[in-house]
Amino acid sequence: MIKLHPETAKEIAQLINDIDVSNLVRQDENDVNKRIYWHAKEFKAIIKLTEDYGIPHVSYSQAIRCMKKDMYANATLI
């Protein structure tokens, strides 16, 4: 079995957690702007997981496509 460096494993675990939490919070949010923010946060984590760590994610192409849109790229939590 190949073991990851502890810091790398921690960073990957944090990205997976960010994806899960962002998804859960977004689903329970009624405010459209907040939903967009949480979706963007999820997309960013998916992109980082795939591009920085080589871990494929089923939503990677959607994340890339959506993050090119201003509403996701500039999303903020107000």
N, C-alpha and C positions, 0 to 999 in steps of 0.2 A: 504494500500500500504506500502511495506517495503522500507525504504529509506536507501541508503548507506551512510557511513561516507563520508564527502566531499572529503577527500584525496583519498579514495578508488575509488570514482566515477571519480575523476580527472585522476587517474592512468589508469583506464579502458578506459576512453575516449581517453587518449593519445595512448594507444595500438591500439585502433580501427583506430585512425588517422594514426599511423605508418603503419598499414596494408594497408590502402587506398593509402597513399602517396607513399609508396614503390612500390605498384602495378602500379600506374600511371607512376612513373619515370621509372620503369623497362620497361614498354611497349614502351616508347618513346626513349629508349637508344639503340644505335647501337653497342656499344662496349660490347663484350661478357663478359669480366671481370667485367664491371660495372653492367651488367644485373645480373650476379651471385651474386654480392654484395647486390643489392637491393632485389633480391629474398631471400637471406639469412636473411636480415633484416626483411622482411615480415614473413618468417618462424619463426624467434625468437619471434616476437610479437604474432603470432598465438599460439605458444607453451606456452608462459607466460600467455596469456589470458585464455587458457584452464587449464593449470596446477595450476596456482596461484589463479585464480578467479573462476574456475569451470564453465566457459562460453564455451560451446562447439563450435567448428568451423569445418566446413565441410572439410577443408584442413589440419586438425590436423595430421592425419596419414601420409599424404604426407610430411608435415613439419618435423615430427620426422624421417622419412625414409631419407629424403634429408640431414638433418643436421648431419647425421652420416657419410656423404661423406666429404672427406677432402676439396673438392673444395668449398663447402658451409661453412663448419665449420671454414675454414681459410680465407674466403673471406675478402678482404680489398678494400677500395676505394682509388685508386691511382690517 
